[in-house]
Amino acid sequence: MKKIFILTGEPSGDKLASTVVAKIQQNHSNIEYLSVGGSYLNKLGIKSIYDLKDITYIGFTSVILNLFKIRNKINETVKKIIEFNPDILFSVDSPDFTLRVAEKVKKINPNIKTIHYVAPQVWIWREGRVKKFKKFLDHILLLFNFEKKYFDKENIKNTFVGHPLLEHKENVKTSLSNIIDDNKKIISLFAGSRTSETNILLPILIEFIKLMNQKFKKYNFIFHATDQNKDLIKDEIKKINFNNVEVISNENIKSQILSKSVFAVAKSGTVSLEICNAKVPSIIIYKMNFINFFIVKLLIKTRFANIINIINQKEIIPELIQNECNPKEIFRSVVYLLKNPKLMEKQILNVNNTINEIKSKTSSSSEASAVVSSYLST
């Protein structure tokens, strides 16, 4: 029986991995799996060697403060992978964790094929990392076609597979009557998948809701939560007497809610592509502590945080980063766009044009699973 170890580092990677693994399971029934994963892989019947929360860190300072813990987790993970002795180590995103593990595994057992999904963003910072990847990666799967040149230059085997969050999904229709008031319009809110992000952005978004409720009576606000942070968000919402705020973690319902939304306010990250694909106008928000922000500003090569803006080299989707990420600025930006439908239509048109350029010909999960499967027969 062939074996695959799936290595993720946070909920978004767990979600991406699950889309690929689900396709592999459809075509190969005789594979044994083990993972560092979360709820998405768990729903596919794949056990994780420990809770994903144990390694979900964000920001330079939190990494520094947890260096000893992270090093121990890397070593523990390497040990478990070597014991499992997989044919393939399939690592997904979170390069500061997953690729350190992959490098150590490859040194110990060169026979394990290493495939990494979601290229590190070398086009934003630390392009020199690519030379190092060549030593321990057998194949890298790219979400964006413009990334190929960085890996072709170093003769690293790579395949552009597109982004799975841009795939069309057929959702089972669920009644939303007990969640939303049909007389009100929906604004979807995304406070991040990591606890550290949610702790920073949730209070800001709650204050934004208060400002909106003072001005309007026609909106429902729905927080799109992960299984990891839903209780945190619910506990904070309970402290305030809102009658037009809900927290949703069910993926099918979240997808339906988003499709019915008139607007979205989202933490910068992969979720913005889901919003774009649903043709919902949005703004992007992000905030970190001053030291982290200072370090990031010194290192990054791009002016923008959102991938749509990075590809276009201009602000298609408004970004409120750091000091601008505050309740009043979010309120002003959202209200301005809601009052100018033509601006929202223009944003959706520009976004749609960009998405059409970065979609794969079939589906990302199909193409990624085909690459992974090809290594099972070697």
Sequence and secondary structure as in RCSB ss.txt:
>XXXX:A:sequence
MKKIFILTGEPSGDKLASTVVAKIQQNHSNIEYLSVGGSYLNKLGIKSIYDLKDITYIGFTSVILNLFKIRNKIN
ETVKKIIEFNPDILFSVDSPDFTLRVAEKVKKINPNIKTIHYVAPQVWIWREGRVKKFKKFLDHILLLFNFEKKY
FDKENIKNTFVGHPLLEHKENVKTSLSNIIDDNKKIISLFAGSRTSETNILLPILIEFIKLMNQKFKKYNFIFHA
TDQNKDLIKDEIKKINFNNVEVISNENIKSQILSKSVFAVAKSGTVSLEICNAKVPSIIIYKMNFINFFIVKLLI
KTRFANIINIINQKEIIPELIQNECNPKEIFRSVVYLLKNPKLMEKQILNVNNTINEIKSKTSSSSEASAVVSSY
LST
>XXXX:A:secstr
 EEEEEE SSHHHHHHHHHHHHHHHHH SSEEEEEE  HHHHHTT  BSS GGGG   SHHHHHHTHHHHHHHHH
HHHHHHHHH  SEEEEES HHHHHHHHHHHHHH TTSEEEEES   TTTS TTHHHHHTTT SEEEESSGGGHHH
HHTTT  EEE   GGGS         TTTS TTSEEEEEE  SSHHHHHHHHHHHHHHHHHHHHH SSEEEEEE 
 TTTHHHHHHHHHTS  SSEEEE  HHHHHHHHHTEEEEEEESSTHHHHHHHTT  EEEEE   HHHHHHHHHH 
  S SSHHHHHHTS SS EEEGGG SHHHHHHHHHHHHT HHHHHHHHHHHHHHHHHHS SS HHHHHHHHHHHG
GG 
